[in-house]
Amino acid sequence: MNNQSRRDFLVKTGYGLGGLALSGLVPGGGFISSALAADLIDPLGPKQPHFPGKVKSVIWLHQHGAPSTLDLYDYKPELVRLAGQEVPASFLKGIKTSTQGGLGKLYASNRTWKQHGQSGAWFSDLLPNLAQHADDIAFIKSSVTVGATHDISILKLNSGGLNPGRPSLGAWIQYALGSANPDLPAYVVLYNGKKEPSGGAVNWSSGFLPAVYQGTAFRSGKSPILHLERPEFTAASQQSDNLKLLKQLNELKGQAYPEDTELQARIRAYDLAERMQTSAPEAVDLSKESDATKALYGLNDDVTKEYGTNLLRARRLVERGVRFIQVVTGPVDIDGDDRDWDAHTKLEENHGKHARIVDKPIAGLLTDLKASGLLDSTLVVWTSEFGRTSWGESGTGRDHNAWGYTQWLAGGGVKAGTTYGSTDEIGLQVADKSQAVDTYDLHATVLNQMGLDHLKLIYKYQGRSERPTVVYGKVIKELIA
């Protein structure tokens, strides 16, 4: 049987458990060293961290499109005072301002600001529910990145690379620690909206790691994974017989090529897919959640229902041992156009709608995790590809800002109720460059909380020792309790 006909045979006889369902669960082609053979024979088997970790799971909340954290967390009275004026030259030193919309006049949106909690953290009126968790959050107000376009900066946020081909952070964690639940993927992606976020699966790619480590996207609805359900008119016994035959064929082929561990990994991938026919729908089934819990996440409101459903599913996945859950926000309708947080115009309308979608569900997630004791073992990361400028664009929006913006962490052994770093008086650049936190530093810190040393997490690729933070990164110890 030649390779092409064999491939066709595997897909056809696998029915719903065929190639499409497993595209994210099967390693790529090629041979590896014998030192890595054991990992690929059972690539998702649980592995020991470098040192005892403070968390077991990460919930990565990507605010797609880059919100203006100047209008959410970073109160700047001086920006309000100077609104409508030209940007003083002193604030522009050391940066290139060749952004998409050029250099406009300073812009202050119509926000009301208050301090909250014992920490006195500032929140705008866009986030009234999340503001109640001020003392649970560790703010990073000195975030920086590279790139003035979404595609580049989103890649960097997820993988540390400026071009496709590097593994995402979730893939590195799955590679390093394996799975804590053999019936579910260790890395799951949830997003709201009718289509994938821009860039699609490259955002949760395994890159040069074996493909078994890439994220598995769960759709909304009762059937979270495409092509996973047993096809209509196919009995369970018939499917089981097909899989047994596939396993026998793969094992026969493996005897002829003992150094090619792809087949062994493929067998386990089909086994996982069969188990997920039951476990995946159960993991995202909210029917047994209480009405109070559903209300906590905003499931009783059409505006918050979809995003709240994803966050409640994220909590259920944490309960079931999933290592990394990446939740990506979807678009809203702005004058008949689907828009993410990317508010070059109509920032008030854009951020008003997006903030309402995420505020209550994220606050509900923190409340729920805290009440159940899961916040201690879960790290929640609120992040985006970059921030937005202090000056306006088209009079009603903001341009991209890679020089200073806010992200935050909660749970998982972080120093809650604190703020690390700051931006200048108009919120444009990091005030103290020694406190700048790049994507690599954020990744190193997240890995550290899971018991992983980013300098020791190595994968040999094309003769080079690769690690998650490329050749950069440091753990921000001031964020750790």
C-alpha positions in Angstrom: 0.0 0.0 0.0 1.7 3.3 -1.1 1.8 6.3 1.3 -1.0 8.2 -0.5 -3.5 5.4 -0.6 -2.6 4.5 3.0 -3.3 8.1 4.1 -6.7 8.0 2.3 -7.5 4.7 3.9 -6.8 6.1 7.4 -9.0 9.1 6.9 -11.8 7.1 5.3 -11.9 4.3 7.8 -11.4 6.6 10.7 -14.8 8.2 10.0 -15.5 11.1 12.3 -12.2 10.4 14.1 -10.3 11.1 10.9 -7.6 13.5 9.9 -9.7 16.7 10.3 -10.5 16.0 14.0 -6.9 15.1 14.7 -5.0 17.7 12.8 -4.0 19.3 16.0 -3.3 16.1 17.9 -0.9 14.2 15.5 2.9 15.0 15.3 4.3 16.1 12.0 6.5 13.9 9.8 10.2 13.2 10.1 12.5 11.4 12.5 13.8 12.5 15.9 16.6 11.4 18.1 16.2 8.3 20.3 16.4 10.6 23.4 13.0 12.1 22.4 11.5 8.8 21.4 9.9 8.2 24.7 8.2 11.5 24.8 6.6 11.0 21.3 5.6 7.4 22.2 3.5 9.0 25.0 3.9 12.7 24.2 1.0 13.8 26.5 2.1 11.7 29.5 2.4 13.9 32.7 6.0 15.1 33.3 7.7 16.7 36.3 8.3 20.5 36.4 11.8 21.9 37.0 10.7 22.9 40.5 7.4 22.9 42.5 5.1 25.2 40.7 2.6 27.5 42.3 -0.1 26.9 39.7 -1.5 24.0 37.8 -3.4 25.9 35.1 -3.3 29.2 33.2 -6.3 31.0 31.8 -5.0 33.4 29.2 -7.5 36.2 28.5 -6.5 37.8 25.2 -8.3 41.0 24.5 -8.1 40.8 20.7 -7.5 44.1 18.9 -5.8 45.9 21.7 -7.9 47.9 24.1 -6.8 51.3 25.2 -5.7 50.6 28.8 -5.5 54.4 29.1 -9.3 54.3 29.2 -9.5 51.2 31.5 -6.7 51.2 34.2 -4.1 53.9 33.6 -5.5 57.2 34.9 -3.5 60.2 33.7 -4.8 63.6 35.0 -2.1 65.3 32.9 -3.5 63.8 29.7 -6.9 65.2 30.7 -5.4 68.6 31.3 -3.5 68.7 28.0 -6.3 67.1 25.9 -6.6 68.8 22.5 -3.0 70.1 22.5 -0.1 68.9 20.5 2.0 66.2 22.0 4.9 67.8 23.9 8.2 66.9 22.2 9.6 65.8 25.6 7.2 62.8 25.6 8.3 61.6 22.2 12.0 61.1 22.9 13.3 57.7 21.9 10.3 56.4 20.0 9.3 56.3 16.3 5.9 57.8 15.7 5.4 56.5 12.1 2.1 54.8 13.2 -0.8 54.2 10.9 -2.7 57.4 11.7 0.3 59.7 12.2 0.7 62.0 15.2 -2.5 63.6 16.4 -3.5 65.8 19.3 -3.7 64.5 22.8 -7.0 62.8 23.4 -8.9 62.1 26.7 -12.1 60.1 26.4 -15.1 60.8 28.6 -14.4 58.5 31.5 -15.0 58.8 35.2 -12.2 57.4 37.4 -12.2 56.0 40.9 -9.7 54.2 43.2 -10.8 50.8 44.5 -9.8 48.4 47.3 -7.1 48.7 49.9 -4.6 48.9 47.0 -6.2 52.1 45.7 -6.0 50.8 42.1 -7.6 53.1 39.5 -10.4 51.8 37.3 -12.6 53.7 34.8 -16.3 53.5 34.8 -16.1 51.0 31.9 -15.2 48.2 34.4 -17.4 48.5 37.5 -17.5 44.8 38.2 -13.8 44.0 37.7 -13.0 47.0 39.9 -14.3 45.1 42.8 -11.4 42.7 42.4 -8.7 45.5 42.7 -7.0 43.7 45.6 -6.9 40.4 43.7 -4.9 41.8 40.7 -1.2 42.4 40.1 -1.0 45.2 37.5 1.9 45.5 35.0 1.7 49.1 33.9 5.1 49.0 32.1 4.3 46.6 29.3 6.2 47.0 26.0 6.4 45.0 22.7 7.6 45.1 19.1 5.6 45.8 16.0 3.0 48.3 15.0 0.6 45.8 13.3 -1.8 43.3 14.9 -0.5 40.2 13.0 3.1 40.7 14.1 2.3 41.7 17.7 -0.3 38.9 18.2 2.3 36.4 17.0 4.8 37.8 19.4 2.3 37.8 22.2 1.5 34.1 21.7 4.8 32.7 20.6 7.6 35.3 21.1 8.2 35.3 17.4 7.7 38.0 14.8 7.0 35.4 12.1 5.0 32.2 12.0 6.9 29.0 13.0 7.5 29.3 16.7 5.5 27.4 19.3 2.9 29.2 21.3 3.3 29.5 25.0 0.5 26.9 25.6 2.3 24.5 23.3 5.6 24.9 25.3 3.7 24.2 28.6 2.0 21.1 27.1 5.4 19.9 25.8 7.0 20.5 29.2 4.4 19.1 31.5 2.2 16.8 29.4 -1.4 16.3 30.3 -3.0 16.0 33.7 -6.1 14.5 32.2 -5.7 11.8 29.6 -9.2 12.3 28.3 -8.8 16.0 27.4 -6.2 18.1 25.5 -3.8 19.9 27.8 -4.2 23.1 25.7 -7.6 24.4 24.8 -8.6 27.5 22.9 -12.0 29.2 23.3 -13.2 32.2 21.3 -16.5 33.9 20.7 -17.8 35.1 17.3 -18.7 33.1 14.2 -15.1 32.9 12.9 -11.6 32.4 14.2 -9.6 35.4 15.4 -7.2 37.0 12.9 -4.3 34.7 12.2 -6.4 31.7 13.2 -4.6 28.5 14.3 -1.2 30.1 14.0 -1.9 31.8 17.3 -2.1 28.4 19.1 0.4 26.6 16.9 3.0 24.1 18.1 5.5 25.6 15.6 8.6 23.4 15.4 7.4 21.3 18.3 5.6 18.1 17.3 2.0 18.9 16.2 0.6 17.0 19.1 1.3 20.0 21.3 -0.7 22.6 19.5 -3.9 24.0 21.0 -7.2 22.4 20.3 -10.0 24.9 19.5 -13.3 24.3 21.2 -16.3 25.8 19.4 -19.5 27.0 21.1 -22.4 24.6 21.3 -22.7 21.0 22.5 -20.2 19.6 20.1 -17.0 21.6 20.8 -14.6 19.8 18.3 -15.3 19.5 14.6 -15.6 16.0 13.2 -15.3 14.4 16.7 -18.8 13.0 17.0 -19.4 9.4 15.8 -21.1 9.7 12.3 -24.8 9.0 12.0 -25.6 5.3 11.4 -22.1 4.2 12.7 -22.4 2.0 15.8 -19.9 2.3 18.6 -18.7 -1.3 18.0 -18.2 -0.5 14.3 -16.1 2.6 15.2 -14.1 0.5 17.8 -13.4 -2.1 15.2 -12.1 0.5 12.7 -9.8 2.0 15.3 -8.4 -1.4 16.2 -7.7 -2.1 12.6 -5.9 1.3 12.3 -3.9 0.5 15.3 -2.8 -2.8 13.9 -1.8 -1.2 10.6 0.2 1.5 12.4 1.9 -1.1 14.6 2.9 -3.2 11.6 4.3 -0.2 9.9 6.1 0.8 13.0 7.9 -2.5 13.2 9.5 -1.8 9.8 10.6 1.7 10.9 11.3 1.5 14.6 13.0 5.0 14.7 9.9 6.7 13.3 7.9 7.4 16.4 5.1 9.3 14.6 3.0 6.1 14.2 3.1 5.4 18.0 2.1 9.0 18.6 -0.7 8.7 16.0 -2.1 5.6 17.8 -2.3 7.6 21.1 -3.9 10.5 19.3 -6.7 8.4 17.9 -7.2 6.9 21.4 -7.5 10.4 22.8 -10.0 11.4 20.2 -12.2 8.4 21.0 -12.1 9.2 24.7 -12.9 12.9 23.9 -16.2 11.9 22.3 -17.5 11.6 25.8 -15.2 13.9 27.9 -15.1 17.0 25.7 -18.9 17.5 25.5 -19.2 16.8 29.2 -16.4 19.3 30.1 -18.3 22.2 28.4 -21.8 21.1 29.3 -23.2 23.9 31.6 -26.6 22.3 32.3 -25.6 21.2 35.8 -24.2 24.6 36.8 -26.5 26.4 39.2 -28.6 29.4 38.1 -26.5 31.6 40.5 -23.3 30.5 38.9 -24.7 31.2 35.4 -25.8 34.6 36.5 -22.4 35.3 38.0 -20.8 34.9 34.6 -23.6 36.9 32.9 -25.3 34.0 31.1 -28.7 35.6 31.7 -27.8 38.6 29.6 -27.5 38.4 25.8 -24.6 40.9 25.8 -22.4 38.8 28.1 -23.8 35.3 27.5 -21.3 34.1 24.9 -18.1 35.4 26.5 -19.4 34.4 29.9 -20.1 30.9 28.6 -16.4 30.6 27.5 -15.1 31.7 30.9 -17.4 29.3 32.7 -16.2 26.6 30.4 -12.6 27.7 31.2 -13.3 27.2 34.9 -14.7 23.7 34.2 -11.6 22.9 32.1 -9.4 24.0 35.0 -11.3 21.7 37.3 -10.6 18.8 34.9 -6.8 19.4 34.8 -6.4 21.3 31.5 -3.1 23.1 31.7 -3.6 26.1 29.4 -6.9 27.7 28.4 -6.6 30.5 25.9 -9.8 32.7 25.7 -9.9 35.2 22.9 -12.5 38.0 22.7 -14.7 38.3 19.6 -16.0 41.2 17.6 -18.9 43.6 18.2 -21.1 45.4 15.7 -20.1 49.0 15.0 -22.3 50.6 12.4 -22.8 47.2 10.7 -19.1 46.3 10.8 -17.7 43.6 13.0 -14.9 45.2 15.1 -12.6 43.9 17.8 -11.0 46.3 20.4 -9.1 48.0 17.6 -10.7 51.5 18.0 -9.0 53.8 15.5 -12.3 55.6 15.5 -15.4 55.6 17.7 -13.5 54.5 20.8 -16.4 55.5 23.1 -18.8 53.2 21.3 -16.3 50.4 20.7 -14.9 50.2 24.2 -18.3 50.7 25.7 -19.6 47.6 24.0 -16.5 45.5 24.5 -16.1 46.5 28.1 -19.7 45.5 28.8 -19.1 42.1 27.2 -16.0 41.2 29.3 -16.4 43.1 32.6 -19.0 41.0 34.4 -17.8 37.6 33.1 -14.1 38.2 34.1 -15.2 39.5 37.5 -17.4 36.4 37.8 -14.5 34.1 36.9 -12.3 35.6 39.6 -15.1 35.4 42.1 -15.9 31.8 41.2 -12.2 30.7 41.2 -11.7 32.4 44.6 -14.8 30.9 46.2 -13.9 27.4 45.0 -10.3 27.6 46.1 -9.1 27.3 42.5 -7.6 30.8 42.3 -4.6 29.7 44.3 -3.7 27.0 41.7 -4.8 29.0 38.6 -3.0 31.9 37.0 -5.3 34.4 35.2 -3.6 36.6 32.7 -5.3 39.6 31.1 -3.3 40.6 28.0 -3.4 42.1 24.5 -1.0 42.6 21.6 -0.2 46.2 22.5 -1.9 49.3 23.9 -3.1 52.6 22.3 -1.7 56.0 22.0 -2.2 59.1 24.1 -3.1 61.1 21.0 -6.3 60.8 19.0 -6.9 59.5 15.6 -9.7 60.8 13.4 -10.8 62.7 16.5 -12.6 59.8 18.1 -10.0 56.9 18.4 -6.5 56.0 19.2 -3.6 54.5 17.3 -1.3 51.5 18.2 1.1 51.9 21.1 4.0 49.4 21.7 5.8 51.7 24.1 3.8 51.5 27.3 0.5 49.8 28.3 -1.2 47.7 31.0 -1.6 44.0 31.5 -2.4 42.1 34.7 -2.1 38.8 36.5 -4.4 37.3 39.2 -4.1 34.2 41.4 -1.4 31.7 41.1 1.0 33.0 43.7 1.2 36.6 42.3 1.5 39.6 44.6 -2.1 40.6 44.6 -3.1 44.2 45.1 0.1 45.6 43.7 1.3 47.5 40.6 4.6 47.1 38.9 6.0 49.9 36.7 4.2 52.9 35.2 3.9 55.0 32.1 4.8 58.6 31.8 2.4 61.5 32.7 0.4 61.1 29.5 0.5 57.3 29.4 2.6 57.0 26.2 5.9 55.4 27.2 7.2 53.4 30.1 8.5 55.9 32.7 11.4 53.8 34.0 12.9 51.7 31.2 14.5 49.3 33.7 10.9 48.2 34.6 9.8 47.6 31.1 8.1 44.2 30.8 8.3 42.6 27.3 6.4 39.6 26.1 9.4 37.5 26.8 9.4 38.6 30.5 5.7 37.9 30.8 6.2 34.4 29.3 9.1 33.7 31.6 7.0 34.8 34.6 4.1 32.6 33.7 6.3 29.6 33.1 8.0 30.2 36.5 4.6 30.0 38.2 4.1 26.6 36.6 7.4 25.4 37.9 9.3 25.8 34.7 12.6 27.6 34.1 12.4 29.3 30.7 16.2 29.0 30.4 16.1 25.2 30.9 13.0 24.5 28.8 14.8 23.4 25.6 13.9 21.7 22.4 16.5 20.8 19.7 15.5 22.0 16.3 17.7 22.0 13.3 20.8 21.8 15.4 19.8 24.7 17.6 18.7 24.6 21.2 15.4 26.5 21.2 13.5 27.9 24.2 10.2 29.7 24.7 11.7 33.2 25.3 14.1 32.9 22.2 17.2 34.6 23.6 15.5 37.1 25.9 13.3 37.2 29.0 13.5 37.4 32.8 11.1 36.5 35.6 9.6 39.6 37.1 10.2 38.7 40.7 8.4 41.8 42.0 5.1 40.3 40.8 5.5 37.0 42.8 4.2 36.7 46.3 
